[in-house]
Amino acid sequence: MNLDLNAAWGEEAFPDNETFSVSVSDFDRDGADDVFLLGSHGSALLFRVPTSGPVVRFVGWPQILPRSVELEDTLGTYVTQDRSPPALTDLNRDGHPDIVFSGTNAVHALDWRGAPLPGWPFRMQPRQAVGFTYSNRRLLATVIGSSPLALSLRGRPSVLVASPDGLIYAVDSVGKQVTYTSFDPAQQKGTGMLMSDLSDWPLSMGGISLDTMRSPYVHIALAPLDSANGARALIAQSAAGGLTAWTLAGVAASAADWPFPGGDAGRSFRLDASALGTAVDPVPSASIEEFHLFPSPLRGGIATVHLKLGSPATRARIRVYDLAGKTVKDETLTGLNSGLQPYNRKIDLSHLGADVYSVQCEVSFTTGGKKTKWQRIGVVK
């Protein structure tokens, strides 16, 4: 099948050298698989595969996700990219596949509408760039370079991700680092203090390699190595050639698992959404649940819209007023989902002077009603 994606991408442009991974699942739970494209520079598109006619993109897509930044050295500037594929899972257990991917200095989780899940992204090193100690033009700083895995730890949906700095992290469904250790009484069970094979989080792959000729990226997968008890093991391969395995005790299989880069041993890049159970969608309500522009105070001129709706809307009109009540910005957003909107809705306020402004958001819902919410934003120069 040949698909023309030009109309679906719209006006979004991506670099000529951007590479893409293709992942498949029934994101909207209509019984037919949909396709998610994720680019190494962050270009992303979720679309339905048509039986005939043009490709139909989902509302909220395409997006430019944070996977690429411009860095500078004595030779000039260069651009990073992360080629690792995403993981598909169901972190919030709503019956719809979620998207987890490695981005710039962080691991991100989005719902199928393109909005970030609560608590995400997870930042391995909040105060410095990943790869800060070894980075160069070949081994780029800020790049994680490892595909996340999804599993159930202690009965809770979790994500595993490997850092090129030599650590493997476990993260819960709300983006919080899992930190339990084998010194916990629940993990000791009379087998000694070290328990080196029982998943102390984070796990160490032996530290940072300063050899700039070796790739620092750590690749991980889950597999049952012990045929006697069937316990799953976490296997990690480092660029130095080391292969390490840890026993993950008490890890039950789940329909939302993504145990290999590519989803399964055959690298099908597909999550069977029908096994996730019944999709749970919130009861529609014509309401503005959350609204503000960020950051505030705003420095740099471009504000991001944070908007959460109780039901789909045809448009949201955002007007910014100065202290005299004069309208200084009037912007209209269209095609709005229920729930939190993707953070690709931006408003240019670079023409405003330093001051405090009032912001009105008027939403017209598909049911015919209208709701209004006010907020304030500060601008600094």
MOLINTA-V127022 format. One record per pair of residues at least 4 apart in sequence whose C-alpha atoms are under 8 Angstrom apart, sorted by the first residue. I is the first residue (numbers start at 1). GAP is how many residues later the second one is. If there is no record, write none. Layout:
I:GAP
I:GAP
This chain:
3:51
3:52
4:50
4:51
5:4
5:50
6:4
7:47
7:48
8:37
8:39
8:47
8:48
8:49
8:54
9:4
9:36
9:53
12:50
14:4
14:27
14:29
15:26
18:21
18:22
18:23
19:20
19:21
19:22
19:64
20:17
20:18
20:19
20:20
20:63
21:16
21:17
21:18
21:64
21:65
22:13
22:14
22:15
22:16
22:247
23:12
23:13
23:14
23:63
23:65
23:246
23:247
24:9
24:10
24:11
24:12
24:245
24:246
24:247
25:8
25:9
25:10
25:72
25:245
25:246
25:247
25:248
26:4
26:5
26:6
26:7
26:8
26:70
26:71
26:245
26:246
26:247
26:248
27:6
27:7
27:69
27:70
27:85
27:246
28:68
28:84
29:67
29:244
29:245
29:250
31:243
33:15
33:16
34:12
34:13
34:14
34:15
35:11
35:12
35:13
35:14
36:8
36:9
36:10
36:11
37:6
37:7
37:8
37:9
38:4
38:5
38:6
38:7
38:47
38:48
39:4
39:5
39:44
40:27
40:28
40:41
40:42
40:43
40:44
41:24
41:25
41:26
41:27
41:39
41:40
41:41
42:21
42:22
42:23
42:24
42:25
42:26
42:39
43:19
43:20
43:21
43:22
44:17
44:18
44:19
44:20
44:21
45:12
45:16
45:17
45:18
46:11
46:12
46:15
46:16
47:8
47:9
47:10
47:11
48:7
48:8
48:9
48:10
49:6
49:7
50:4
50:5
50:6
57:4
57:5
58:55
59:54
59:276
59:277
59:278
60:53
60:54
60:275
60:276
60:277
60:281
60:282
60:284
61:52
61:53
63:281
64:280
65:38
66:37
66:38
67:13
67:14
67:15
67:35
67:36
67:37
67:76
68:11
68:12
68:13
68:14
68:35
68:36
69:10
69:11
69:12
69:35
70:7
70:8
70:9
70:10
71:6
71:7
71:8
71:9
72:4
72:5
72:6
73:4
78:59
80:60
80:61
80:62
80:63
81:62
82:20
82:21
82:22
82:61
82:62
82:63
83:62
84:17
84:18
84:61
84:62
84:63
85:16
85:62
85:176
85:177
86:13
86:14
86:15
86:16
86:61
86:62
86:175
86:176
87:12
87:13
87:14
87:60
87:61
87:62
87:63
87:171
87:174
87:175
87:176
88:9
88:10
88:11
88:12
88:62
88:168
88:170
88:175
88:182
88:183
89:8
89:9
89:10
89:11
89:61
89:167
89:168
89:169
89:182
90:4
90:5
90:6
90:7
90:8
90:67
90:166
90:186
91:7
91:66
91:67
91:82
92:25
92:81
94:184
94:185
94:186
94:187
95:178
95:181
95:182
95:183
95:184
95:185
96:15
96:16
96:177
96:180
96:183
97:14
97:15
97:174
97:176
98:11
98:12
98:13
98:14
99:10
99:11
99:12
99:13
100:7
100:8
100:9
100:10
100:48
101:6
101:7
101:8
101:46
101:47
102:4
102:5
102:6
102:42
102:43
102:44
102:45
102:46
103:4
103:5
103:40
103:41
104:38
104:39
104:40
105:18
105:19
105:20
105:24
105:25
105:37
105:38
105:39
106:15
106:16
106:17
106:18
106:38
107:13
107:14
107:15
107:16
107:54
108:8
108:12
108:13
108:14
109:7
109:8
109:11
109:12
110:4
110:5
110:6
110:7
111:4
111:5
111:6
113:224
113:228
113:229
114:227
114:228
115:225
115:226
115:227
115:228
116:4
116:5
116:224
116:226
116:227
117:57
118:56
118:57
119:55
119:56
119:57
120:54
120:55
121:54
122:49
122:53
122:54
122:55
124:6
124:39
125:4
125:5
128:4
129:12
129:13
130:11
130:12
130:13
130:14
130:33
130:34
130:35
131:4
131:9
131:10
131:11
131:12
131:33
131:34
132:9
132:10
133:77
134:5
134:7
134:75
134:76
134:77
134:78
135:4
135:5
135:6
135:77
136:4
136:5
136:76
139:73
139:76
139:77
144:18
144:19
144:20
144:73
145:18
145:19
145:72
145:73
146:15
146:16
146:17
146:71
146:72
146:73
146:74
147:14
147:15
147:72
147:73
147:114
148:11
148:12
148:13
148:14
148:113
149:10
149:11
149:12
149:71
149:72
149:108
149:109
149:110
149:111
149:112
150:7
150:8
150:9
150:10
150:106
150:107
150:108
150:109
151:6
151:7
151:8
151:9
151:100
151:102
151:103
151:105
151:106
151:107
151:108
152:4
152:5
152:6
152:99
152:100
152:101
152:102
152:105
153:4
153:5
153:97
153:98
153:99
154:96
154:97
155:96
155:97
156:16
156:17
157:15
157:16
158:12
158:13
158:14
158:15
159:11
159:12
159:13
159:14
160:8
160:9
160:10
160:11
161:7
161:8
161:9
161:59
162:4
162:5
162:6
162:7
162:55
162:56
162:57
162:58
163:4
163:5
163:6
163:54
163:55
164:44
164:52
164:53
164:54
165:42
165:43
165:44
165:51
166:38
166:39
166:40
166:41
166:42
166:52
167:35
167:36
167:37
167:38
167:40
168:33
168:34
168:35
168:36
168:37
169:8
169:9
169:32
169:33
169:34
170:7
170:8
170:9
170:31
170:32
171:4
171:5
171:6
171:7
172:4
172:5
172:6
178:23
178:24
179:21
179:22
179:23
180:4
180:20
180:21
181:6
181:18
181:19
181:20
182:5
182:6
182:11
182:12
182:13
182:16
182:17
182:18
183:4
183:5
183:10
183:11
184:4
185:4
187:11
188:4
188:5
188:7
191:4
196:4
196:50
197:48
197:49
197:50
198:48
198:49
198:50
198:51
199:4
199:47
199:48
199:49
205:31
205:33
205:39
208:8
209:5
209:7
214:25
214:26
215:24
215:25
216:22
216:23
216:24
217:21
217:22
218:18
218:19
218:20
218:21
219:17
219:18
219:19
220:14
220:15
220:16
220:17
220:40
220:41
221:13
221:14
221:15
221:38
221:39
221:40
222:10
222:11
222:12
222:13
222:37
222:38
223:9
223:10
223:11
223:12
223:36
224:6
224:7
224:8
224:9
225:5
225:6
225:7
225:8
226:4
226:5
226:6
227:4
231:16
231:17
231:18
231:19
231:20
232:15
232:16
232:17
232:19
233:12
233:13
233:14
233:15
234:11
234:12
234:13
234:14
235:8
235:9
235:10
235:11
236:7
236:8
236:9
237:4
237:5
237:6
237:7
238:4
238:5
253:4
255:17
255:20
255:21
256:15
256:20
257:6
258:4
258:5
258:6
258:13
259:4
259:5
260:4
260:5
260:7
261:6
262:4
262:5
262:6
262:7
262:8
263:4
263:5
263:6
263:7
263:8
264:4
264:5
272:4
273:4
283:27
284:26
284:27
284:54
285:25
285:26
286:23
286:24
286:25
286:79
286:81
286:83
286:84
286:85
287:22
287:23
287:24
287:84
288:19
288:20
288:21
288:22
288:75
288:83
288:84
288:85
289:18
289:19
289:20
289:21
290:16
290:17
290:18
290:19
291:14
291:15
291:16
291:17
291:70
291:82
291:83
291:84
292:13
292:14
292:15
292:83
292:84
293:10
293:11
293:12
293:13
293:84
294:4
294:9
294:10
294:11
294:12
294:83
295:4
295:8
295:9
296:81
296:82
296:83
297:80
297:81
297:82
297:83
298:4
298:5
298:79
298:80
298:81
298:82
299:80
299:81
299:82
300:50
300:81
301:47
301:48
301:49
301:50
301:51
302:44
302:45
302:46
302:47
302:48
303:43
303:44
303:45
303:46
304:39
304:40
304:41
304:42
304:43
305:38
305:40
305:41
305:42
306:34
306:35
306:37
307:33
307:34
308:30
308:31
308:32
308:33
309:28
309:29
309:30
309:31
309:32
310:28
310:29
311:26
311:27
311:28
311:54
311:55
312:24
312:25
312:26
312:53
312:54
313:21
313:22
313:23
313:24
313:25
313:50
313:51
313:52
313:53
313:54
314:20
314:21
314:22
314:49
314:50
314:51
314:52
315:17
315:18
315:19
315:20
315:21
315:48
315:49
315:50
316:16
316:17
316:18
316:20
316:45
316:46
316:47
316:48
317:13
317:14
317:15
317:16
317:43
317:44
317:45
317:46
318:11
318:12
318:13
318:14
318:15
318:41
318:42
318:43
318:44
319:8
319:9
319:10
319:11
319:12
319:40
319:41
319:42
320:7
320:8
320:9
320:10
320:37
320:38
320:39
320:40
321:4
321:5
321:6
321:7
321:8
321:36
321:37
321:38
322:4
322:5
322:6
322:34
322:35
322:36
323:33
323:34
323:35
328:24
329:20
331:16
333:12
336:5
337:4
352:27
353:26
353:27
353:28
354:24
354:25
354:26
354:27
355:23
355:24
355:25
356:20
356:21
356:22
356:23
357:19
357:20
357:21
357:22
358:16
358:17
358:18
358:19
359:15
359:16
359:17
359:18
360:12
360:13
360:14
360:15
361:11
361:12
361:13
362:8
362:9
362:10
362:11
363:7
363:8
363:9
364:4
364:5
364:6
364:7
365:4
365:5
